[in-house]
C-alpha cells in the first residue's frame, strides 16, 4: 500500500517519468524514507512498551553473559526479520536504548540484512538447496562471531551517550500508570529518538537512492571479473557503495556467477551489498563515533571476504 501511494505521488501527482533515473530515484527516496521512519516509530514504541513489563536489569545480566548464547539468539532473531541494512538500524537503536550489550546488538545488525525470508526464497530458486543452507549458516555464523569479537573490544565508549541506554534499571516512567501510561512512554521515547535521527535517515536514504539508480551494474561486473585472485575482496569493496534490497541483489549475484565469476565472489558481493552500505554508515553515525563505524565495517568485511574464499574453495562440492 505504501509503495502504491508513493507511485501515485511521484508518477501521477508530480508527473515524473517512471522510466527515468530521477523519477525512480525520487520514488526510492520517498518510499524508503517513509518506510524507515514508520518502522523506527513503531518498533521503538513497541520496545519501550514491552520494556515496562520486563525486569531489564535481569535481562541485561543474562545478555551480558560471556558466552556465545546471547549472540546466537540475536543472530537467529536477525535472520527471522525481513529487513535490509538500513531497516535493521531502528531495531539496533532500540537494543541500545534497552541497554542490550553492544556485541549482541551488533549480532542482530549484521545478520538481519544477510539472512531473511525472501532472500532465502530467492536463493532457493536461483542457487538450490545446498548453497542456500550453507549461506544461511554462514550468515548466522558471521553475525555471531563478529558480534562476539566486537563485544569483547569494549567499544561502548564510542557510542553516543543519548542512544546508549539509561540507568533506570528497567523501570519505565509508565510502569506505574497502567497500560495507557506504558504505551505513552513508548511513544514518547520513539518521538524523542526520531527527532534526533530524521536528518541522518534522510541523508542516508538520499545517497542510497542516487547510488541505487545511477551506479551502472555493468561497470561493477566488469571491475570484478578482471580482478584475478583478489576478486573476493574487490567484490566485497565494490558492494559497499551499492545500495538495494535483496530482491535486486540476488539476481545480480546470479548474473555475476553465470558470467563465470566464482560462487564465493558473487556471494561476497551480495553479502557486502546486503550488510554494508554507505547509507547505513551515515545513519549509524548518529549513534556511533567514526572509529566504531570503521571497526564495525572492517570486521564484517573481513568475515565476508573469508566466507567468499571458503565458498570458492567448496564450489566444486556445492555446484
C-alpha positions as CSV (number, residue, x, y, z in Angstrom):
1,X,0.0,0.0,0.0
2,X,2.8,2.4,0.8
3,X,4.6,1.6,-2.5
4,X,1.3,2.2,-4.4
5,X,0.8,5.5,-2.6
6,X,4.4,6.7,-3.4
7,X,4.0,5.6,-7.0
8,X,0.8,7.7,-7.3
9,X,2.5,10.7,-5.7
10,X,5.7,10.6,-7.8
11,X,4.4,9.5,-11.2
12,X,0.8,10.8,-11.2
13,X,0.7,13.9,-8.9
14,X,4.3,15.1,-9.6
15,X,4.2,13.8,-13.2
16,X,7.7,12.3,-13.1
17,X,8.6,9.7,-15.7
18,X,8.7,6.2,-14.1
19,X,11.3,5.1,-16.6
20,X,13.7,7.9,-15.9
21,X,16.6,7.7,-13.4
22,X,15.5,10.7,-11.5
23,X,11.9,9.5,-11.3
24,X,12.9,6.2,-9.9
25,X,15.4,7.9,-7.5
26,X,12.7,10.2,-6.1
27,X,10.4,7.3,-5.7
28,X,13.1,5.3,-4.0
29,X,13.9,8.2,-1.7
30,X,10.3,8.9,-0.6
31,X,9.4,5.2,-0.2
32,X,12.5,4.2,1.8
33,X,12.4,7.4,4.0
34,X,8.8,6.8,5.0
35,X,9.3,3.1,5.5
36,X,12.3,3.6,7.8
37,X,10.7,6.4,9.8
38,X,7.5,4.5,10.3
39,X,9.4,1.4,11.2
40,X,11.6,3.4,13.6
41,X,8.5,4.8,15.3
42,X,6.6,1.6,15.6
43,X,9.5,-0.6,16.7
44,X,10.9,1.8,19.3
45,X,7.4,2.5,20.7
46,X,6.8,-1.3,20.9
47,X,10.1,-2.0,22.6
48,X,9.5,0.9,25.0
49,X,6.1,-0.5,25.8
50,X,7.4,-4.1,26.3
51,X,10.3,-2.8,28.4
52,X,7.9,-1.6,31.1
53,X,6.9,-5.2,31.7
54,X,10.3,-6.7,31.8
55,X,13.0,-6.8,34.5
56,X,15.6,-5.2,32.3
57,X,18.3,-5.4,34.9
58,X,18.0,-9.2,35.0
59,X,17.8,-9.4,31.2
60,X,20.9,-7.3,30.8
61,X,22.7,-9.6,33.1
62,X,21.7,-12.6,31.0
63,X,22.6,-11.0,27.7
64,X,25.9,-9.8,29.2
65,X,27.0,-13.4,29.9
66,X,30.4,-14.1,28.4
67,X,29.1,-17.0,26.3
68,X,28.1,-17.1,22.7
69,X,24.4,-17.7,23.6
70,X,23.2,-14.0,23.5
71,X,25.0,-13.5,20.2
72,X,23.5,-16.7,18.7
73,X,20.0,-15.7,19.9
74,X,20.4,-12.2,18.4
75,X,21.7,-13.6,15.1
76,X,18.9,-16.1,14.8
77,X,16.4,-13.3,15.6
78,X,18.1,-11.2,12.9
79,X,17.7,-14.0,10.4
80,X,14.0,-14.1,11.1
81,X,13.4,-10.4,10.4
82,X,12.8,-9.3,6.8
83,X,15.0,-6.1,7.0
84,X,17.7,-4.6,4.8
85,X,20.7,-3.0,6.3
86,X,19.1,0.4,6.8
87,X,15.8,-1.0,8.0
88,X,17.6,-3.0,10.7
89,X,19.0,0.1,12.3
90,X,15.8,1.1,14.1
91,X,15.8,-2.2,15.9
92,X,19.5,-1.8,16.6
93,X,18.9,1.6,18.2
94,X,16.1,0.0,20.3
95,X,18.5,-2.6,21.6
96,X,20.9,0.2,22.6
97,X,18.2,2.1,24.3
98,X,17.2,-1.1,26.2
99,X,20.9,-1.4,27.2
100,X,21.4,-4.7,25.4
101,X,25.1,-5.4,25.3
102,X,26.8,-3.9,22.2
103,X,28.1,-7.3,20.9
104,X,24.6,-8.9,21.0
105,X,23.1,-5.8,19.3
106,X,25.8,-6.0,16.6
107,X,25.0,-9.7,16.0
108,X,21.4,-8.7,15.1
109,X,22.5,-5.7,13.0
110,X,24.9,-7.9,10.9
111,X,22.7,-11.0,10.4
112,X,19.4,-9.2,9.8
113,X,20.2,-8.0,6.3
114,X,22.4,-11.0,5.4
115,X,19.7,-13.6,6.0
116,X,15.9,-13.1,5.8
117,X,12.9,-15.0,4.5
118,X,12.6,-13.5,1.0
119,X,16.4,-13.7,0.4
120,X,16.3,-17.4,1.3
121,X,13.3,-18.0,-1.1
122,X,15.1,-16.2,-4.0
123,X,18.3,-18.1,-3.3
124,X,16.5,-21.4,-3.3
125,X,15.1,-20.6,-6.8
126,X,18.5,-19.4,-8.2
127,X,21.1,-21.5,-6.4
128,X,19.4,-24.5,-5.0
129,X,19.1,-26.1,-1.5
130,X,22.8,-26.9,-0.7
131,X,24.1,-23.4,-1.4
132,X,21.2,-21.7,0.3
133,X,21.5,-23.7,3.5
134,X,25.3,-23.1,3.7
135,X,24.7,-19.4,3.0
136,X,22.1,-19.2,5.9
137,X,24.5,-21.0,8.2
138,X,27.4,-18.7,7.2
139,X,25.3,-15.6,7.6
140,X,24.3,-16.5,11.2
141,X,27.9,-17.5,11.9
142,X,29.2,-14.2,10.7
143,X,26.8,-12.3,12.9
144,X,27.5,-14.4,15.9
145,X,31.3,-14.4,15.7
146,X,31.6,-10.7,14.7
147,X,29.2,-9.8,17.5
148,X,31.4,-11.7,20.0
149,X,34.6,-10.1,18.7
150,X,33.2,-6.6,18.7
151,X,31.5,-7.1,22.1
152,X,34.8,-8.0,23.7
153,X,36.7,-5.0,22.4
154,X,35.0,-2.7,25.0
155,X,33.8,-0.2,22.3
156,X,30.9,1.2,24.3
157,X,32.9,4.4,24.8
158,X,32.4,5.2,21.1
159,X,28.6,5.2,21.4
160,X,26.7,8.5,21.6
161,X,25.5,8.8,25.2
162,X,21.9,9.7,24.5
163,X,21.4,6.5,22.5
164,X,23.3,4.0,24.7
165,X,20.5,3.5,27.2
166,X,19.9,4.9,30.7
167,X,20.5,3.8,34.3
168,X,16.9,3.3,35.3
169,X,17.4,-0.4,36.0
170,X,14.5,-1.2,33.7
171,X,11.9,1.0,35.4
172,X,10.0,2.9,32.7
173,X,8.1,6.1,33.6
174,X,4.8,4.5,32.6
175,X,5.3,1.4,34.7
176,X,3.0,2.6,37.5
177,X,0.5,4.3,35.2
178,X,-1.3,1.3,33.7
179,X,-1.4,0.3,30.0
180,X,-2.0,3.8,28.8
181,X,1.0,5.2,30.6
182,X,3.2,2.4,29.4
183,X,2.1,3.0,25.8
184,X,2.6,6.7,26.1
185,X,6.1,6.2,27.5
186,X,7.0,4.1,24.5
187,X,5.6,6.6,22.0
188,X,7.3,9.5,23.8
189,X,10.6,7.6,23.6
190,X,10.1,6.9,19.9
191,X,9.3,10.5,19.1
192,X,12.4,11.7,21.0
193,X,14.7,9.4,19.0
194,X,13.1,10.3,15.7
195,X,13.8,14.0,16.3
196,X,17.4,13.2,16.7
197,X,17.7,10.8,13.8
198,X,15.5,12.0,10.9
199,X,18.2,14.2,9.3
200,X,20.6,11.3,9.3
201,X,18.0,8.9,7.9
202,X,17.1,11.3,5.0
203,X,20.8,11.9,4.2
204,X,21.5,8.2,4.1
205,X,18.4,7.3,2.0
206,X,19.1,10.2,-0.3
207,X,22.6,8.9,-1.0
208,X,21.3,5.4,-1.4
209,X,18.7,6.4,-3.9
210,X,21.3,8.0,-6.1
211,X,23.6,5.0,-5.9
212,X,20.8,2.6,-6.5
213,X,19.7,4.3,-9.7
214,X,22.8,5.8,-11.2
215,X,25.7,3.4,-10.5
216,X,26.0,1.2,-13.6
217,X,25.8,-2.5,-12.7
218,X,27.8,-3.4,-15.8
219,X,30.7,-1.3,-14.5
220,X,30.7,-3.3,-11.3
221,X,30.6,-6.6,-13.1
222,X,33.5,-5.6,-15.4
223,X,35.7,-4.5,-12.5
224,X,35.1,-7.7,-10.5
225,X,35.6,-10.0,-13.4
226,X,39.1,-8.7,-14.2
227,X,40.5,-8.7,-10.6
228,X,42.0,-12.2,-10.6
229,X,42.9,-13.8,-7.2
230,X,41.8,-10.6,-5.5
231,X,38.3,-10.8,-6.9
232,X,36.7,-11.6,-3.5
233,X,37.9,-8.5,-1.5
234,X,37.3,-6.4,-4.6
235,X,33.8,-7.8,-4.9
236,X,33.2,-7.0,-1.2
237,X,34.6,-3.5,-1.6
238,X,32.5,-2.9,-4.7
239,X,29.4,-4.0,-2.9
240,X,29.8,-1.4,-0.1
241,X,28.9,1.7,-2.2
242,X,25.9,-0.1,-3.7
243,X,22.5,0.0,-2.1
244,X,19.4,-2.0,-2.8
245,X,17.1,-4.7,-1.4
246,X,17.5,-8.4,-1.6
247,X,15.1,-8.8,-4.5
248,X,17.5,-6.8,-6.6
249,X,20.8,-8.1,-5.2
250,X,20.2,-11.8,-5.7
251,X,19.7,-11.6,-9.5
252,X,22.8,-9.5,-9.7
253,X,24.8,-12.2,-7.8
254,X,23.3,-14.8,-10.1
255,X,24.3,-12.8,-13.2
256,X,27.9,-12.5,-11.9
257,X,28.0,-16.2,-11.3
258,X,26.6,-17.1,-14.7
259,X,29.2,-14.8,-16.3
260,X,31.9,-17.0,-14.9
261,X,32.7,-15.5,-11.5
262,X,33.4,-18.0,-8.8
263,X,30.5,-18.7,-6.5
264,X,32.1,-17.2,-3.4
265,X,33.0,-14.0,-5.2
266,X,29.4,-13.5,-6.4
267,X,28.1,-14.2,-2.9
268,X,30.7,-11.9,-1.3
269,X,29.4,-9.1,-3.4
270,X,25.8,-9.9,-2.4
271,X,26.7,-10.1,1.3
272,X,28.6,-6.7,1.1
273,X,25.6,-5.0,-0.6
274,X,23.2,-6.5,2.0
275,X,25.2,-6.0,5.2
276,X,27.3,-2.9,4.5
277,X,26.4,0.3,2.7
278,X,27.3,4.0,2.8
279,X,23.7,5.0,3.7
280,X,23.9,2.6,6.6
281,X,27.2,4.2,7.7
282,X,25.5,7.7,7.6
283,X,22.6,6.5,9.8
284,X,24.9,4.8,12.2
285,X,26.9,8.0,12.7
286,X,24.0,9.3,14.8
287,X,24.7,6.5,17.4
288,X,28.4,5.8,16.9
289,X,31.7,7.7,16.6
290,X,33.5,7.2,13.3
291,X,36.1,4.9,14.9
292,X,33.4,2.4,15.9
293,X,31.8,2.5,12.4
294,X,35.2,1.8,10.9
295,X,35.9,-1.1,13.2
296,X,32.4,-2.5,12.5
297,X,32.7,-2.2,8.7
298,X,36.3,-3.7,8.7
299,X,35.3,-6.6,10.9
300,X,32.2,-7.6,8.9
301,X,34.0,-7.0,5.6
302,X,36.9,-9.3,6.7
303,X,34.3,-12.0,7.7
304,X,32.6,-11.7,4.3
305,X,35.9,-12.0,2.4
306,X,36.9,-15.1,4.4
307,X,33.4,-16.6,3.6
308,X,33.8,-15.7,-0.1
309,X,37.1,-17.6,-0.3
310,X,35.6,-20.5,1.6
311,X,32.7,-20.7,-0.9
312,X,35.1,-20.6,-3.8
313,X,37.1,-23.5,-2.2
314,X,33.9,-25.5,-1.8
315,X,32.4,-24.6,-5.2
316,X,33.1,-28.0,-6.8
317,X,31.3,-29.7,-4.0
318,X,28.3,-27.4,-3.9
319,X,27.7,-26.9,-7.7
